[in-house]
Amino acid sequence: MQERRTDIGAHSAWGTFARDPAAHAVLALGITQIIAWGTTLYALGVLGKPIAAAMGWSQSLVFGGLTVGLLVSGAASTFIGRLLDRRGARFVMSAGSVAAAAGLALLALVSNPYAYLAVWVVLGIAMRMVLYDAAFAALVQVTPSRGRRAISYLTLFGGFASSVFWPIGHALNAAVGWRQTLLVFAAINLLVCLPLHLIGLARRESEHDGPRARTAEAVSAPSDPPLQGTARTIAMVLFSLIVAASAVVFGALAVHLVPILEAAGLTAALAVTIASLKGVAQVAGRVWELVFARKWHAIDVGRVSVAFIPLSFIVLMLGGADFWAALAFTLLFGISNGLVTIMRGAVPLALFGPKGYGEVLGILATPYLLLAALSPAAFAIVVERYGYGAGEAVMLAAGLFSFLGMELMALWYRRRRNPQ
């Protein structure tokens, strides 16, 4: 009898999953986020030095390609955000997978710096169409009533992007070279991500599902009416400054984490291994948010998130060339990265609501992407001229700015909700 009950329970659970468009979307986007992040923005983390060595280019030029891509992403951010609202995320993200595949294939064929930088224009547009901001908009379109929970679940997958693709990229480059590695990445985007976007985003939450979903969501996090007028403008400006400051750090370390660890005394192979643990730490932070902080307001999650940024660099700078300091830095930074990703999606949803969410994320992402675009090349220039200690000090300052800004925003919002 017990065995039969277990079978019935498993069948019921599978039936619930099969009927839930939110579950389909989270699973499909979870896989595509691992691939999209790992094969585009994170790719230079292990392929940047091999490309520079093979082509005889400076690291500033190689990482400057990512700068071009992120600048293009930032410039196109608001337009693509509106396109997400008007045409739907299924169309935009599917087209983005095709663009990513084309860009990576073209990158594998470049023979001069001009072509290299031009291809990053294509990749910049593709990244804005397939990475987190587009995926968050997709989830809110699929399930407006469970947006925050869906975002949190999705980021559990995305946190493994570097853990999966840095070792894969490192191994492929050693086996077949950087050009063939990029061709493999292109094929994965076309053959895996494209069909998953088409299939996983085909359905949306029905009106019948909405009330039940809202009831479940209500016990997980407090909510307030969307901000309007002057309060909305103040919140948009404050939050854009907070995430922009964090972008300086996350943009730079998306490609410079491994070199920073090497500068801390780790061998190249060990640095890649430790850097890959960042993804595990990201997931640990996101699991904490799902289990322990789901009843918190999104702003309070944000306060914890950005606090880990300066803390991680303080540990690194005080620890010197020490393995344990490098490991602790990586784990603390990973936790922050994981939580800030949730913050970037959850805070706008909590403050501004689901209506026009794609455009809101597009507006907020513009300064974030522009600074993330400049930081990899800028960090490389600082390091080449003044050393890694100076670069780490700049990262610490940016982290402190983000932390203090979040504290100010939390104070403003709390006083607005409780004027007494």
Buried (B, 14 or more C-beta within 10 A) or exposed (E): EEEEEEEEEEEEEEEEEEEBBBBBBBBBBBBBBBBBBBBBBBBBBBBBBBBBEEBEBEBBBBBBBBBBBBBBBBBBBBEBBBBBBEEBBBBBBBBBBBBBBBBBBBBBEBEEBEEBBBBBBBBBBBBBBBBBBBBBBBBBBBBBBBBBBBBBBBBBBBBBBBBBBBBBBBEBBEEEBBBEBBBBBBBBBBEBBBBBBBEBBEBBBEEEBBEEBEEEBEEBBEBEEBBEEEBBEBBBEBBBBBBBBBBBBBBBBBBBBBBBBBBBBBEBEBBBBBBBBBBBBBBBBBBBBBEEBBEBBBBBBBBBBBBBBBBBBBBBBEBEEBBEBBBBBBBBBBBBBBBBBBBBBBBBBBBBBBEBBBBBBBBBBBBBBBBBBBBBBBBBBBBEEEEBEEBBBBBBBBBBBBBBBBBEBBEBBEEEEEEE
